[in-house]
Amino acid sequence: MGSKNLYHRRLVAESSSKACWICYKPTSTVLITPDSDDWFHICAGHLKDRKFAIPKDEEDLAEKKRKEELDKEIEVVKKEFEEKMRKKLARRKQKEYEKDEKKEDKKEEKKDDEKDEKEKEDKLKELEKKKEPEKPAVEGPRVFELHKNFYQMRVQKKRDTEMAKKNRERLRNTGGFPSVPSGDL
């Protein structure tokens, strides 16, 4: 068994549910090492118990979710601005048909455009600032480190399994009995 005490949470089909390692209730949640040499079924409730396992990717997941939400907000701001500009251009075209524009109107429209552009930039900057790391709690970590006592139990179980396997092979190869003595009496 690898020396890394890291287990990844996986889900199996409900039909493949097996007894939880701790409470023996059927569960489809599995913890497995990255190299797949140790795995066991565990209830999702036990994973929330910090005395059983410590989530290692909790902050990463929270940060990823937060960034996705901010990216959506930024996209909404951009779309609102584009829609606003499209409507403004349509109004200007309408004005052009109704009367000839004066230079003052054009200057005013430019200032209005610059104001809108600045407003958009300010909103985007504000949202970008929110992207700075925060550490809110998020459900669903996928990587765990077992508490040292539970990890030692897993290591011991792995050793016991390997010893039993070696003993079975030894019995199979020698027939399980000592050889007949070949010397004289």
C-alpha positions in Angstrom: 0.0 0.0 0.0 1.4 3.4 -0.9 2.6 5.7 1.8 0.2 8.4 0.8 -2.9 8.8 3.0 -5.1 10.2 0.2 -8.4 8.7 -0.9 -10.6 9.9 -3.7 -14.4 9.7 -3.3 -16.2 7.8 -6.1 -19.8 6.7 -6.6 -20.8 3.3 -7.8 -24.2 2.2 -9.1 -26.9 1.7 -6.5 -26.9 -2.0 -7.6 -23.3 -2.2 -6.6 -23.8 -0.8 -3.1 -22.0 -2.7 -0.3 -21.7 -2.4 3.4 -20.1 0.7 4.9 -16.7 0.0 6.4 -17.8 1.7 9.6 -21.5 1.1 10.2 -22.3 -1.8 7.7 -25.3 0.0 6.1 -25.4 -0.3 2.3 -23.7 2.6 0.5 -22.7 3.5 -3.1 -19.9 5.9 -2.0 -16.4 4.5 -2.2 -13.1 5.9 -1.1 -10.2 4.7 -3.3 -6.4 5.5 -3.4 -5.1 7.1 -6.6 -3.2 3.9 -7.4 -6.3 1.8 -6.7 -4.5 -0.5 -4.3 -6.9 0.2 -1.4 -10.6 1.0 -1.5 -13.7 0.7 0.7 -17.3 1.6 0.8 -18.2 4.4 3.2 -21.4 6.4 4.0 -21.4 10.0 2.8 -22.2 11.1 6.4 -19.0 9.7 7.8 -17.0 11.8 5.3 -18.4 14.9 7.0 -16.9 13.7 10.3 -13.5 15.4 10.7 -12.5 12.7 13.2 -12.8 10.2 10.4 -11.4 12.0 7.4 -10.2 15.5 6.5 -11.3 16.9 3.1 -8.2 18.0 1.2 -9.8 19.7 -1.8 -12.5 21.6 0.0 -11.0 25.1 -0.7 -10.3 24.2 -4.3 -13.9 23.3 -4.9 -15.2 26.4 -3.2 -12.9 28.6 -5.2 -13.8 26.9 -8.5 -17.6 27.3 -7.8 -17.1 31.0 -6.8 -15.1 31.7 -10.0 -17.8 30.0 -12.2 -20.5 32.2 -10.6 -18.4 35.4 -11.1 -17.7 34.4 -14.7 -21.5 34.1 -15.2 -22.0 37.6 -13.6 -19.4 39.1 -15.9 -21.0 37.6 -18.9 -24.4 39.0 -17.9 -22.8 42.5 -17.5 -21.2 42.3 -20.9 -24.5 41.2 -22.5 -26.4 44.0 -20.8 -23.9 46.5 -22.1 -24.1 45.2 -25.6 -27.9 45.3 -25.5 -27.8 48.9 -24.2 -25.4 49.9 -27.0 -27.5 48.2 -29.7 -30.6 50.1 -28.5 -28.7 53.3 -28.4 -27.4 52.9 -32.0 -31.0 52.1 -33.1 -32.3 55.3 -31.5 -29.5 57.3 -33.1 -30.4 55.9 -36.5 -34.0 56.9 -35.9 -32.9 60.4 -35.0 -30.8 60.7 -38.2 -33.9 60.0 -40.2 -36.0 62.5 -38.3 -33.5 65.4 -38.5 -30.0 66.4 -39.3 -27.7 66.1 -36.3 -25.9 69.0 -34.9 -22.3 68.8 -33.7 -23.4 69.4 -30.1 -25.6 66.3 -30.2 -22.6 64.2 -31.5 -20.4 65.5 -28.6 -23.1 64.7 -26.1 -23.6 61.2 -27.6 -19.8 60.6 -27.4 -19.8 61.6 -23.7 -22.8 59.3 -23.1 -21.0 56.4 -24.8 -17.8 57.0 -22.8 -19.9 57.2 -19.6 -21.6 53.8 -20.4 -18.2 52.3 -21.3 -16.7 53.5 -18.0 -19.8 52.1 -16.2 -19.3 48.7 -17.8 -15.5 48.7 -17.0 -16.2 49.6 -13.4 -18.7 46.8 -13.0 -16.3 44.3 -14.6 -13.4 45.5 -12.4 -15.6 45.1 -9.3 -16.5 41.5 -10.3 -12.9 40.7 -11.1 -11.9 41.9 -7.6 -14.4 39.4 -6.1 -12.4 36.6 -7.8 -9.8 37.0 -5.0 -9.7 33.9 -2.9 -12.2 33.4 -0.1 -12.7 30.3 1.9 -16.4 29.5 2.1 -17.4 25.9 3.0 -18.7 23.9 0.1 -20.4 20.5 0.1 -18.8 17.7 -1.9 -15.1 17.4 -1.4 -13.6 14.6 -3.5 -10.1 14.0 -1.9 -9.8 13.0 1.7 -7.0 12.2 4.2 -8.1 9.6 6.7 -7.5 10.2 10.4 -4.3 8.5 11.4 -6.0 5.7 13.4 -8.3 4.8 10.6 -5.4 4.9 8.1 -3.4 2.5 10.3 -6.4 0.2 10.3 -6.4 0.3 6.5 -2.6 -0.4 6.4 -3.0 -3.3 8.9 -5.9 -4.8 6.9 -3.7 -4.6 3.7 -0.8 -6.3 5.5 -3.1 -9.0 6.9 -4.6 -9.6 3.4 -1.1 -10.0 1.9 0.0 -12.4 4.6 -3.1 -14.5 4.2 -2.4 -14.6 0.4 1.2 -15.7 1.0 0.1 -18.4 3.4 -2.4 -19.8 0.9 0.2 -19.9 -1.8 2.7 -21.6 0.5 0.1 -24.3 1.5 -0.9 -24.8 -2.2 2.8 -25.2 -3.3 3.9 -27.6 -0.5 0.6 -29.4 -0.2 0.2 -28.3 3.4 2.2 -31.2 4.9 5.8 -31.8 5.6 7.8 -34.2 3.4 8.4 -37.8 4.4 11.8 -38.4 6.0 14.2 -40.1 3.8 16.9 -41.2 6.3 17.7 -44.6 7.8 16.5 -45.6 11.3 
